[in-house]
Amino acid sequence: MESDLALSGLVSREVARDLDFAPERLRTTFDAADEADPVYVRQSRDHLEQAARDAGRSPVVHTVLTERSRAPARVPLSPRGDPRHVFPTV
């Protein structure tokens, strides 16, 4: 996910704000630590891939989820839909 963060041109605090994550949750999610919630990992990954595309770049496609973690990660996140970063227009 770090590579897509760099491609997007965003910084961690912008991503945390976009996703409504506490900074610690974002760090844990980026580290893909054992305590990272697979839903947060998927949401962060999808958000960063879309942000890279929105910035005109090709995101790095990858996953760090184990087979066991994939099922819970497919659960719908929220009725509001996935958040997107709003880039200023030039």
DRENPA-3360 file (N, C-alpha, C; in nm, 2 decimals, always signed):
BEGIN
1 = MESDLALS = +0.08/-0.12/+0.00/+0.00/+0.00/+0.00/+0.09/+0.13/+0.00 ~ +0.21/+0.11/+0.05/+0.29/+0.23/+0.06/+0.32/+0.28/-0.09 ~ +0.34/+0.19/-0.18/+0.37/+0.23/-0.32/+0.25/+0.30/-0.38 ~ +0.13/+0.26/-0.35/+0.01/+0.34/-0.40/-0.01/+0.47/-0.33 ~ +0.03/+0.48/-0.20/+0.03/+0.61/-0.14/+0.13/+0.70/-0.21 ~ +0.24/+0.66/-0.24/+0.34/+0.74/-0.31/+0.29/+0.78/-0.45 ~ +0.23/+0.69/-0.52/+0.17/+0.72/-0.65/+0.06/+0.82/-0.65 ~ -0.02/+0.81/-0.54/-0.13/+0.90/-0.53/-0.09/+1.05/-0.50;
9 = GLVSREVA = +0.02/+1.06/-0.44/+0.07/+1.20/-0.40/+0.01/+1.24/-0.27 ~ -0.07/+1.16/-0.21/-0.13/+1.19/-0.08/-0.03/+1.16/+0.04 ~ -0.06/+1.21/+0.15/+0.02/+1.18/+0.27/-0.07/+1.10/+0.37 ~ -0.01/+1.03/+0.46/-0.09/+0.94/+0.55/-0.20/+1.02/+0.62 ~ -0.18/+1.14/+0.66/-0.29/+1.21/+0.74/-0.41/+1.23/+0.65 ~ -0.39/+1.26/+0.52/-0.50/+1.28/+0.42/-0.58/+1.15/+0.40 ~ -0.51/+1.04/+0.39/-0.57/+0.91/+0.38/-0.65/+0.87/+0.50 ~ -0.59/+0.90/+0.62/-0.66/+0.87/+0.75/-0.79/+0.95/+0.75;
17 = RDLDFAPE = -0.78/+1.08/+0.71/-0.90/+1.17/+0.71/-1.00/+1.12/+0.61 ~ -0.96/+1.08/+0.49/-1.05/+1.03/+0.39/-1.13/+0.91/+0.44 ~ -1.06/+0.82/+0.51/-1.12/+0.69/+0.55/-1.18/+0.70/+0.69 ~ -1.17/+0.82/+0.76/-1.22/+0.84/+0.89/-1.15/+0.74/+0.99 ~ -1.02/+0.72/+0.97/-0.94/+0.63/+1.06/-0.86/+0.72/+1.15 ~ -0.83/+0.66/+1.27/-0.74/+0.72/+1.36/-0.60/+0.69/+1.31 ~ -0.50/+0.78/+1.33/-0.37/+0.75/+1.28/-0.31/+0.61/+1.31 ~ -0.33/+0.57/+1.43/-0.28/+0.44/+1.47/-0.35/+0.32/+1.39;
25 = RLRTTFDA = -0.48/+0.34/+1.36/-0.54/+0.23/+1.28/-0.48/+0.23/+1.14 ~ -0.45/+0.34/+1.09/-0.39/+0.35/+0.95/-0.25/+0.28/+0.96 ~ -0.17/+0.32/+1.06/-0.04/+0.26/+1.07/-0.05/+0.10/+1.08 ~ -0.14/+0.06/+1.17/-0.15/-0.09/+1.18/-0.20/-0.15/+1.05 ~ -0.29/-0.09/+0.98/-0.33/-0.14/+0.86/-0.22/-0.14/+0.75 ~ -0.14/-0.04/+0.75/-0.03/-0.03/+0.65/+0.07/-0.14/+0.68 ~ +0.09/-0.16/+0.81/+0.19/-0.26/+0.85/+0.14/-0.41/+0.83 ~ +0.01/-0.42/+0.80/-0.06/-0.55/+0.78/-0.02/-0.64/+0.90;
33 = ADEADPVY = -0.02/-0.58/+1.01/+0.01/-0.66/+1.13/-0.10/-0.76/+1.16 ~ -0.07/-0.86/+1.24/-0.17/-0.96/+1.28/-0.30/-0.90/+1.33 ~ -0.28/-0.79/+1.40/-0.40/-0.73/+1.46/-0.48/-0.64/+1.37 ~ -0.43/-0.62/+1.24/-0.50/-0.54/+1.14/-0.63/-0.61/+1.10 ~ -0.74/-0.54/+1.10/-0.87/-0.59/+1.06/-0.87/-0.60/+0.91 ~ -0.90/-0.72/+0.86/-0.90/-0.74/+0.71/-0.99/-0.64/+0.64 ~ -1.10/-0.60/+0.70/-1.19/-0.50/+0.63/-1.12/-0.37/+0.62 ~ -1.04/-0.33/+0.72/-0.97/-0.20/+0.71/-0.86/-0.21/+0.60;
41 = VRQSRDHL = -0.79/-0.33/+0.60/-0.69/-0.35/+0.50/-0.75/-0.33/+0.36 ~ -0.86/-0.40/+0.33/-0.92/-0.39/+0.20/-0.97/-0.25/+0.17 ~ -1.03/-0.18/+0.27/-1.07/-0.05/+0.24/-0.96/+0.05/+0.21 ~ -0.85/+0.03/+0.29/-0.73/+0.12/+0.26/-0.67/+0.09/+0.13 ~ -0.66/-0.04/+0.10/-0.60/-0.08/-0.03/-0.68/-0.03/-0.15 ~ -0.81/-0.05/-0.14/-0.90/+0.00/-0.25/-0.90/+0.15/-0.26 ~ -0.90/+0.22/-0.15/-0.89/+0.37/-0.15/-0.76/+0.42/-0.22 ~ -0.65/+0.36/-0.18/-0.52/+0.40/-0.23/-0.51/+0.37/-0.38;
49 = EQAARDAG = -0.56/+0.25/-0.42/-0.56/+0.22/-0.56/-0.64/+0.32/-0.64 ~ -0.76/+0.35/-0.59/-0.84/+0.45/-0.66/-0.77/+0.59/-0.66 ~ -0.71/+0.63/-0.55/-0.64/+0.76/-0.55/-0.53/+0.76/-0.65 ~ -0.46/+0.65/-0.66/-0.35/+0.65/-0.76/-0.41/+0.67/-0.90 ~ -0.52/+0.60/-0.93/-0.58/+0.61/-1.06/-0.63/+0.76/-1.08 ~ -0.69/+0.81/-0.98/-0.74/+0.95/-0.98/-0.63/+1.05/-1.01 ~ -0.51/+1.02/-0.96/-0.39/+1.10/-0.98/-0.33/+1.08/-1.12 ~ -0.39/+0.99/-1.20/-0.34/+0.96/-1.33/-0.23/+0.86/-1.34;
57 = RSPVVHTV = -0.21/+0.78/-1.23/-0.11/+0.68/-1.22/-0.17/+0.54/-1.23 ~ -0.09/+0.44/-1.25/-0.13/+0.30/-1.25/-0.10/+0.24/-1.11 ~ -0.20/+0.20/-1.04/-0.17/+0.15/-0.90/-0.10/+0.01/-0.91 ~ -0.03/-0.02/-0.80/+0.03/-0.15/-0.78/-0.08/-0.24/-0.73 ~ -0.11/-0.35/-0.80/-0.22/-0.44/-0.76/-0.16/-0.55/-0.68 ~ -0.21/-0.57/-0.56/-0.16/-0.66/-0.46/-0.26/-0.69/-0.35 ~ -0.23/-0.80/-0.28/-0.31/-0.83/-0.16/-0.21/-0.89/-0.06 ~ -0.24/-0.86/+0.07/-0.17/-0.92/+0.18/-0.26/-1.01/+0.26;
65 = LTERSRAP = -0.38/-1.02/+0.22/-0.48/-1.10/+0.30/-0.45/-1.25/+0.28 ~ -0.46/-1.32/+0.39/-0.45/-1.47/+0.38/-0.59/-1.52/+0.33 ~ -0.59/-1.64/+0.29/-0.72/-1.70/+0.25/-0.83/-1.69/+0.35 ~ -0.79/-1.71/+0.48/-0.88/-1.71/+0.59/-0.94/-1.56/+0.61 ~ -0.86/-1.46/+0.58/-0.90/-1.33/+0.60/-0.98/-1.27/+0.48 ~ -0.98/-1.34/+0.37/-1.05/-1.29/+0.26/-1.20/-1.28/+0.28 ~ -1.26/-1.38/+0.34/-1.41/-1.38/+0.35/-1.46/-1.26/+0.44 ~ -1.40/-1.24/+0.56/-1.45/-1.12/+0.63/-1.43/-0.99/+0.56;
73 = ARVPLSPR = -1.32/-0.98/+0.48/-1.29/-0.86/+0.41/-1.39/-0.83/+0.30 ~ -1.47/-0.93/+0.26/-1.57/-0.91/+0.15/-1.70/-0.85/+0.20 ~ -1.71/-0.84/+0.34/-1.84/-0.79/+0.40/-1.85/-0.64/+0.36 ~ -1.97/-0.60/+0.31/-1.99/-0.46/+0.28/-1.94/-0.37/+0.39 ~ -1.88/-0.26/+0.36/-1.82/-0.17/+0.46/-1.92/-0.08/+0.52 ~ -2.00/-0.01/+0.45/-2.10/+0.08/+0.50/-2.19/+0.12/+0.39 ~ -2.31/+0.17/+0.43/-2.41/+0.21/+0.33/-2.37/+0.34/+0.26 ~ -2.27/+0.41/+0.32/-2.23/+0.54/+0.25/-2.13/+0.51/+0.14;
81 = GDPRHVFP = -2.09/+0.39/+0.12/-2.00/+0.36/+0.01/-1.85/+0.39/+0.04 ~ -1.76/+0.35/-0.05/-1.62/+0.37/-0.02/-1.59/+0.52/-0.04 ~ -1.50/+0.57/+0.05/-1.46/+0.71/+0.04/-1.36/+0.74/-0.07 ~ -1.36/+0.86/-0.12/-1.26/+0.89/-0.22/-1.20/+1.03/-0.18 ~ -1.07/+1.04/-0.21/-1.01/+1.17/-0.19/-1.05/+1.26/-0.30 ~ -1.08/+1.39/-0.27/-1.12/+1.49/-0.37/-0.99/+1.57/-0.40 ~ -0.94/+1.55/-0.52/-0.82/+1.62/-0.56/-0.87/+1.75/-0.62 ~ -0.79/+1.86/-0.59/-0.83/+1.99/-0.64/-0.81/+1.99/-0.80;
89 = TV = -0.90/+2.06/-0.86/-0.89/+2.07/-1.01/-0.80/+2.18/-1.04 ~ -0.73/+2.16/-1.15/-0.63/+2.26/-1.20/-0.69/+2.34/-1.31;
% end
